[in-house]
């Protein structure tokens, strides 16, 4: 800054150190600022505790009182630990346990903290010191010696001269972590292909649509117009990989007035009398699209607010998602239960690179 | 310590006068001697015992970060004794009645056990979580302080990068820790991460597959995050933190401009005793505040969320605050940013926000080098800038903060819509406009305000401040007396320097390269507008002009 480089006003001592600090380092495009003289440290002002013995005594009392309070806080916390059991499972007891132990600990901490800070500010010698700075870089001799050491080491080892040895060593050092990296392939199972797994769900022809989470099958007659059901495939709850399957197979079932539905060619038979089933997994990043607005027939993802229009085959009308929610083709079996006609016709959930 | 030695020396009758440690029978002296002869510790005391630290409230932000990290380690260690990092299915059988019999992972079960069946367990869990939130907030504010005061300039550029690494590590620690209880909220967070990773071209699908050990959610992720959370990340964090502090010692702390302060000195209180008392006491204060927060305010009530299940989700889901900017970035992408090309899916609704976030972080990390390149200034800087005295830098910072704030606000877009009865589309569109336009507005406003403040400083230096005393001159004219600031205050206002834009001149080969042109343009952008500090000559003539009416002033 200005006062390093400007000569004149500064004392001789600071001038010489300015040269040393900057070592002729470039100032870049800096223009020397003000030539106003640094007035030096302002006169020391004594604190009230330095001037008035009564205030000094008072500060001393405050400090040790705070430390004693801290001890009281610690004891209080230990006592609260014993006095407020939580074993009977009463939420109110848990609240008291947390509160009183916490307040005791906080008191213990504040006592020490405030006491120490007050001691430091009011009673300890109010004497500022000055440290001189030195350039971060070592002295010229040190630097020269460091270079010399590297030179000597290079000569003695032949590191720079024996290039064949050096380069082969560099090659070996680059190669040796590779097996370690390969080992991490084991993070995922060897016998599975993620693309294959992502392309299919549990749904197959004849799987009954059952309620989430109970697994009770749903009859078409139970689904009244305007209602919505959270659906899982029959048998999901018994599966070992229940959550993995559910993360793909969760479905929302809604019944609309059939006249309201705009059905594209080829999908005429995918719904049953206004009952439609769509994947519940958002095509953005996979949150469950759990909010259904009955009046507008919109499905809303609570994570990033992608909005899907059930009337138009769940096309995206707002939010970051691009693809419509995949539709699950459904029909009714001989007993009147809703069943899947097949799996989804495309991968469900978030997009992935290999998705065609 | 000394007093003990003195007392044992007392029989010699000269205890008060001689602080020299003589061989004595005192336990403290003996212990000190024992240590000294085996460790040479006196050298450390000599080197650091009286080391000077300058005072300023903003220097405490880094301390808050450090101390909350200590609290995190203490509370986290306690939690590890009870937490089970396993996704094995179990049926809850603890004290919390509403979840009795519910199927959940051992991780969730043990997190509930800590909350409901270990006395003080909930308190420690909440201390851990609050401390983590405070840790990242303090790092963020500390970084802003360092940025806006130019403390990152030579020789501290590398320490800025280390600090930046700490910031990223802290966020990673936060996210991995927050995911451990395997509750519904954190599970949805993981689901979002999974979807995000899958959207990355080329490597996404397999990265997700390897991270989760198969299909999402799998049975591995909690255990793996646990290893990251309590071993790998903390180890790197502690190492980087130690390095960060070593550099603080090597460089010595920066100080604000002030009377007597120069680039060659540092003025403040010595470590022993004042700084140790104040900084040590401050640790207890930070810990105390965290303890109070944990006692009174519930954080992350996993028992309300229930165990993770891919199908349900609660409305108004939000990540912890520091992940908000990433979540918000995802929300702001307009519909339709995804294409199939070359038989592959290009999810620009993922790629763009990820690039925006990475870009923002990279800009933060490299800023010191950019500014150093533009100024060409190779000197060491130990006196901090007042933010106003570096208008372009301050304006860039304000633009960055505005951008971040927009992304962050977007993470609460649904809550804003429901609380203020707005449409979600309206909120998102407003924030989209904010994120695009806001930084420019913030930039221009901040820069103008900085320059106006510099002008005001100059005005105060040259003509003093308004004293509020109205005087009637003999001619009938009324005038307000301006008082001169004293020389110590004045020094604070003039102790800065300005940079000039580069003059574009051909290099040794007589050429002007593209790089030179670019640097010149950057330099013009940075330093076109500047207000030079008042010079001595200006000061004298300025005073003179007001000499008569300033009669009573103290200049």
Contacts between the chains, C-beta under 8 A, distances in Angstrom:
chain1	res1	chain2	res2	distance
A	1	B	257	7.8
A	1	B	263	5.8
A	1	B	381	7.0
A	1	B	383	5.2
A	1	B	495	6.6
A	1	B	496	6.7
A	1	B	497	5.4
A	2	B	495	6.6
A	2	B	496	7.1
A	2	B	497	4.7
A	2	B	533	7.2
A	3	B	262	5.7
A	3	B	263	7.2
A	3	B	495	6.6
A	4	B	262	7.1
A	4	B	263	4.7
A	4	B	264	7.3
A	4	B	379	7.2
A	9	B	536	8.0
A	10	B	262	8.0
A	14	B	262	5.8
A	14	B	264	5.8
A	17	B	264	4.4
A	18	B	263	7.2
A	18	B	264	6.6
A	21	B	263	6.3
A	21	B	264	5.9
A	21	B	379	7.5
A	21	B	380	6.0
A	22	B	379	4.8
A	22	B	380	7.2
A	25	B	378	4.0
A	25	B	379	4.7
A	25	B	380	7.6
A	26	B	376	6.0
A	26	B	377	6.9
A	26	B	378	4.4
A	26	B	379	7.6
A	27	B	377	5.9
A	27	B	378	7.8
A	27	B	379	6.2
A	28	B	375	4.3
A	28	B	376	3.2
A	28	B	377	3.5
A	28	B	378	6.8
A	28	B	499	6.9
A	29	B	375	5.7
A	29	B	376	5.8
A	29	B	377	7.4
A	29	B	499	4.6
A	29	B	500	5.1
A	29	B	501	7.1
A	29	B	502	5.6
A	29	B	523	6.3
A	29	B	527	6.8
A	30	B	375	6.7
A	30	B	377	5.5
A	30	B	497	5.4
A	30	B	498	7.4
A	30	B	499	5.2
A	30	B	500	8.0
A	31	B	497	6.7
A	31	B	498	5.9
A	31	B	499	6.9
A	31	B	500	5.3
A	31	B	532	7.4
A	32	B	497	6.5
A	33	B	494	7.2
A	33	B	495	7.5
A	33	B	496	5.9
A	33	B	497	3.5
A	33	B	498	6.7
A	33	B	532	6.9
A	33	B	533	4.7
A	34	B	494	4.1
A	34	B	495	7.2
A	34	B	532	7.8
A	34	B	533	3.9
A	34	B	534	6.1
A	34	B	535	5.5
A	34	B	536	7.3
A	35	B	535	5.5
A	35	B	536	4.8
A	36	B	490	7.2
A	36	B	491	7.0
A	36	B	494	4.8
A	36	B	533	7.6
A	36	B	534	7.0
A	36	B	535	7.0
A	36	B	536	5.3
A	36	B	539	6.3
A	37	B	536	7.5
A	38	B	259	6.8
A	38	B	260	6.8
A	38	B	261	7.8
A	38	B	262	6.5
A	38	B	491	6.0
A	38	B	495	7.3
A	39	B	259	5.1
A	39	B	260	7.5
A	39	B	487	4.3
A	39	B	488	5.8
A	39	B	491	5.6
A	40	B	259	6.4
A	40	B	260	4.9
A	41	B	259	5.9
A	41	B	260	3.3
A	41	B	267	7.0
A	42	B	259	5.2
A	42	B	260	7.3
A	42	B	488	4.5
A	81	B	119	5.7
A	81	B	120	6.2
A	84	B	119	7.8
A	85	B	119	7.1
A	86	B	95	7.2
A	86	B	116	7.0
A	86	B	117	7.2
A	86	B	119	5.8
A	87	B	95	7.5
A	87	B	117	7.5
A	88	B	95	7.9
A	89	B	95	3.5
A	89	B	96	7.2
A	89	B	97	6.5
A	89	B	116	7.1
A	94	B	115	7.9
A	94	B	116	6.4
A	94	B	122	6.4
A	97	B	119	5.8
A	97	B	120	6.8
A	97	B	122	7.7
A	97	B	123	7.7
A	98	B	120	7.4
A	98	B	122	4.9
A	98	B	123	4.7
A	98	B	126	7.4
A	98	B	294	7.8
A	98	B	295	6.2
A	99	B	295	5.3
A	99	B	296	7.2
A	101	B	119	7.5
A	101	B	120	4.9
A	101	B	123	5.5
A	101	B	295	7.7
A	102	B	123	4.9
A	102	B	127	8.0
A	102	B	291	5.6
A	102	B	292	7.0
A	102	B	294	5.7
A	102	B	295	2.6
A	102	B	296	7.6
A	103	B	292	7.4
A	103	B	295	5.4
A	105	B	123	7.8
A	105	B	291	4.8
A	105	B	295	7.9
A	106	B	288	4.9
A	106	B	289	8.0
A	106	B	291	4.0
A	106	B	292	4.5
A	106	B	295	6.4
A	107	B	288	8.0
A	109	B	284	4.6
A	109	B	285	7.3
A	109	B	287	4.8
A	109	B	288	3.6
A	109	B	291	5.9
A	110	B	284	7.0
A	110	B	285	6.7
A	110	B	288	4.2
A	112	B	281	6.8
A	112	B	284	4.3
A	113	B	281	4.6
A	113	B	282	6.6
A	113	B	283	7.2
A	113	B	284	3.2
A	113	B	285	3.7
A	113	B	286	7.9
A	113	B	287	7.6
A	113	B	288	5.7
A	114	B	281	7.1
A	114	B	285	7.0
A	115	B	281	7.1
A	116	B	277	4.8
A	116	B	278	7.3
A	116	B	280	5.7
A	116	B	281	3.0
A	116	B	284	7.0
A	117	B	277	6.8
A	117	B	278	5.4
A	117	B	281	3.8
A	117	B	282	6.5
A	117	B	285	7.1
A	118	B	281	7.9
A	119	B	277	5.4
A	119	B	281	7.7
A	120	B	273	7.2
A	120	B	274	5.0
A	120	B	275	7.7
A	120	B	276	7.9
A	120	B	277	3.2
A	120	B	278	4.3
A	120	B	281	6.6
A	121	B	278	6.8
A	124	B	273	5.3
A	124	B	274	5.0
A	124	B	277	6.2
A	125	B	273	7.9
A	125	B	274	7.4
A	127	B	269	7.9
A	128	B	52	7.9
A	128	B	267	5.6
A	128	B	268	6.1
A	128	B	269	6.1
A	129	B	50	6.6
A	129	B	52	4.8
A	129	B	267	7.4
A	129	B	268	7.1
A	129	B	269	7.0
A	129	B	270	5.0
A	130	B	52	6.7
A	130	B	265	5.1
A	130	B	266	7.1
A	130	B	267	5.3
A	131	B	51	6.7
A	131	B	52	4.1
A	131	B	252	6.5
A	131	B	265	6.7
A	131	B	266	4.9
A	132	B	264	6.1
A	132	B	265	5.6
A	133	B	252	5.6
A	133	B	263	7.2
A	133	B	264	5.3
A	133	B	265	6.3
A	133	B	266	6.3
A	133	B	380	7.9
A	133	B	382	6.1
A	135	B	380	6.6
A	136	B	155	4.4
A	136	B	250	6.6
A	136	B	251	6.3
A	136	B	380	6.6
A	184	B	210	7.0
A	185	B	210	7.5
A	187	B	210	4.1
A	187	B	211	7.1
A	187	B	213	6.0
A	187	B	220	7.8
A	187	B	224	8.0
A	188	B	206	7.5
A	188	B	209	4.6
A	188	B	210	4.4
A	188	B	212	7.9
A	188	B	213	6.0
A	188	B	214	5.9
A	189	B	213	7.3
A	189	B	214	5.2
A	192	B	209	7.9
A	192	B	214	6.3
A	192	B	215	8.0
A	194	B	205	5.1
A	194	B	206	6.3
A	194	B	208	7.3
A	194	B	209	3.9
A	194	B	215	7.5
A	195	B	205	6.3
A	197	B	214	7.8
A	197	B	215	5.3
A	198	B	205	7.2
A	198	B	215	7.8
A	212	B	311	5.4
A	213	B	309	7.5
A	213	B	311	7.7
A	230	B	311	6.2
A	230	B	312	7.7
A	232	B	311	7.2
A	241	B	215	7.4
A	243	B	217	5.4
A	243	B	308	7.5
A	243	B	309	7.1
A	243	B	310	6.0
A	244	B	214	7.3
A	244	B	215	4.3
A	244	B	216	6.9
A	244	B	217	6.8
A	244	B	218	6.5
A	246	B	309	7.0
A	246	B	310	4.9
A	246	B	311	5.8
A	247	B	191	7.5
A	247	B	215	7.3
A	247	B	216	5.5
A	247	B	217	6.4
A	247	B	310	3.7
A	248	B	215	7.9
A	250	B	310	6.2
A	250	B	311	4.3
A	280	B	311	6.4
A	281	B	310	7.6
A	282	B	195	7.8
A	284	B	195	6.7
A	284	B	330	7.6
A	284	B	349	6.6
A	285	B	191	7.1
A	285	B	192	4.9
A	285	B	194	7.5
A	285	B	195	2.6
A	285	B	196	5.6
A	285	B	198	8.0
A	285	B	199	7.2
A	285	B	330	6.9
A	285	B	350	7.3
A	286	B	191	4.9
A	286	B	192	7.2
A	286	B	194	6.2
A	286	B	195	4.0
A	286	B	198	8.0
A	286	B	216	7.5
A	287	B	188	5.9
A	287	B	191	6.0
A	287	B	192	6.6
A	287	B	195	7.7
A	287	B	313	5.9
A	287	B	317	7.8
A	288	B	188	8.0
A	288	B	310	6.6
A	288	B	311	5.4
A	288	B	312	6.5
A	288	B	313	4.7
A	290	B	311	7.8
A	290	B	312	6.5
A	290	B	313	4.9
A	290	B	315	7.7
A	291	B	315	6.3
A	302	B	313	5.4
A	302	B	314	7.2
A	302	B	315	4.7
A	302	B	316	6.9
A	302	B	317	5.6
A	302	B	414	6.9
A	303	B	188	6.6
A	303	B	192	6.2
A	303	B	313	7.1
A	303	B	317	5.9
A	303	B	327	7.9
A	304	B	327	7.6
A	304	B	330	5.3
A	304	B	331	4.7
A	305	B	331	6.2
A	305	B	413	6.5
A	305	B	414	5.9
A	305	B	424	5.3
A	305	B	428	6.9
A	306	B	335	7.8
A	307	B	424	8.0
A	316	B	335	5.1
A	316	B	336	7.2
A	317	B	335	7.5
A	318	B	335	6.3
A	318	B	424	7.4
A	318	B	425	5.8
A	318	B	428	7.9
A	319	B	331	7.6
A	319	B	335	6.2
A	319	B	428	8.0
A	320	B	330	6.1
A	320	B	331	6.5
A	320	B	332	7.7
A	320	B	333	4.0
A	320	B	334	7.5
A	320	B	335	6.9
A	320	B	337	7.1
A	320	B	349	4.6
A	321	B	335	7.0
A	321	B	349	7.2
A	322	B	335	6.9
A	322	B	336	5.4
A	322	B	337	6.6
A	322	B	338	3.5
A	322	B	347	7.7
A	322	B	349	6.2
A	323	B	338	7.0
A	349	B	195	7.3
A	350	B	194	7.3
A	350	B	195	3.5
A	350	B	198	5.0
A	350	B	199	6.4
A	350	B	347	8.0
A	351	B	198	6.9
A	351	B	199	5.7
A	351	B	338	6.0
A	351	B	345	4.6
A	351	B	347	4.6
A	351	B	350	7.7
A	352	B	198	4.2
A	352	B	199	7.1
A	352	B	204	5.9
A	352	B	205	4.5
A	352	B	208	7.8
A	352	B	345	6.6
A	353	B	198	7.6
A	353	B	200	7.4
A	353	B	201	5.5
A	353	B	202	6.1
A	353	B	203	7.8
A	353	B	204	5.1
A	353	B	205	5.4
A	353	B	344	5.6
A	353	B	345	6.2
A	354	B	205	5.7
A	354	B	344	6.9
A	354	B	345	7.8
A	355	B	340	7.9
A	355	B	344	7.7
A	355	B	345	4.4
A	356	B	340	7.1
A	356	B	343	5.7
A	356	B	345	7.9
